[in-house]
Amino acid sequence: MSYSVKVIDHYENPRNVGGFDKDEEGVGTGMVGAPACGDVMKLQIKVGQDGVIEDAKFKTYGCGSAIASSSLVTEWVKGKTVEQALEIKNTQIAEELALPPVKIHCSILAEDAIKAAVADYKKKHSE
Amino acid sequence: MDLTTDFFSLFQLPRAFRIDLGELDARYREIQAQVHPDRYAHAGEGVRRLSMQWATRANEGYLTLKKPLERAKYLLHLAGHDLQAESNTAMAPEFLMEQMEWREAVMEARSGGDHHELEHLHHRLRQDLQGRYEELAALLDDKRDPEAATEQVRRLMFLEKLLLEIDDALASLEDGEMDN
């Protein structure tokens, strides 16, 4: 199976690799995993007072498609409000990266990671 | 013989996680001998096709029941429990955190060429796996708790993948040593 040019680009030059302190103000952390491939993804967002995502970081252990999917969504969520970030669909990720059907679950992982990060942020924020 | 029967019936084994692997081997060889295509070389096409279907079914069944993780997945499938291995990405955060740490350790040892550390990780993981499989056997055969068994199988899928990665890292280091 061959990877698309965009997958290879994100895989070779992943954007926003790393992490924030999960206890820091405005940080939301999402951890997800897909048993089918054994991939693990941690995605964090840093949200400003105005509810806009200022920065995002990820750490993914998995195949090229999983790394590319998480790298792409960290780019997409920056500048979005948390509500807008929740609108990101795995189909958009899969389309942008031209993922083959067997790699669709990588895009599901990335969508779920964003949702989990936003949920964590909201939970901390409401406390 | 019935082609639609489940694999446990096919090999005349009880539908359970703890099975006698020696019996599985013996039954598999019996079926193989019965349906071997050479025996039907001169038979009609219908019979030959049927013997081929049986041979395929027996191979598939053998591979499914032989490996503990595949056997557990199959038992849960027969009981109507979906693992949602691709669609459900929610796992306990502590478990996922541990997985991250494991993978980090493997990557570091691999890039540092630390053979000893990889062996150590391999050994630790094998012990962890053994404990989990014992727990899984109890959940499936004694406690009959398919929900908890499903969760354990989902975790084991990560760990078996991790084991492959460690083996792969060890193999790549050994290849490197041979080149030197």
HADDOCK unambig.tbl for C-alpha pairs under 7 A between the chains (distance, minus, plus):
assign (segid A and resid 31 and name CA) (segid B and resid 93 and name CA) 6.23 0.50 0.50
assign (segid A and resid 31 and name CA) (segid B and resid 96 and name CA) 6.89 0.50 0.50
assign (segid A and resid 32 and name CA) (segid B and resid 89 and name CA) 5.33 0.50 0.50
assign (segid A and resid 32 and name CA) (segid B and resid 90 and name CA) 5.56 0.50 0.50
assign (segid A and resid 32 and name CA) (segid B and resid 91 and name CA) 6.38 0.50 0.50
assign (segid A and resid 33 and name CA) (segid B and resid 89 and name CA) 4.96 0.50 0.50
assign (segid A and resid 33 and name CA) (segid B and resid 90 and name CA) 6.59 0.50 0.50
assign (segid A and resid 33 and name CA) (segid B and resid 91 and name CA) 6.53 0.50 0.50
assign (segid A and resid 33 and name CA) (segid B and resid 96 and name CA) 6.90 0.50 0.50
assign (segid A and resid 34 and name CA) (segid B and resid 85 and name CA) 6.27 0.50 0.50
assign (segid A and resid 34 and name CA) (segid B and resid 86 and name CA) 5.84 0.50 0.50
assign (segid A and resid 34 and name CA) (segid B and resid 89 and name CA) 5.08 0.50 0.50
assign (segid A and resid 35 and name CA) (segid B and resid 85 and name CA) 4.97 0.50 0.50
assign (segid A and resid 35 and name CA) (segid B and resid 86 and name CA) 6.70 0.50 0.50
assign (segid A and resid 35 and name CA) (segid B and resid 154 and name CA) 5.53 0.50 0.50
assign (segid A and resid 35 and name CA) (segid B and resid 157 and name CA) 5.52 0.50 0.50
assign (segid A and resid 35 and name CA) (segid B and resid 158 and name CA) 5.77 0.50 0.50
assign (segid A and resid 36 and name CA) (segid B and resid 85 and name CA) 4.75 0.50 0.50
assign (segid A and resid 36 and name CA) (segid B and resid 86 and name CA) 5.41 0.50 0.50
assign (segid A and resid 38 and name CA) (segid B and resid 157 and name CA) 6.49 0.50 0.50
assign (segid A and resid 38 and name CA) (segid B and resid 158 and name CA) 4.43 0.50 0.50
assign (segid A and resid 38 and name CA) (segid B and resid 161 and name CA) 5.99 0.50 0.50
assign (segid A and resid 40 and name CA) (segid B and resid 96 and name CA) 6.69 0.50 0.50
assign (segid A and resid 40 and name CA) (segid B and resid 100 and name CA) 6.88 0.50 0.50
assign (segid A and resid 105 and name CA) (segid B and resid 86 and name CA) 5.79 0.50 0.50
assign (segid A and resid 109 and name CA) (segid B and resid 89 and name CA) 6.40 0.50 0.50
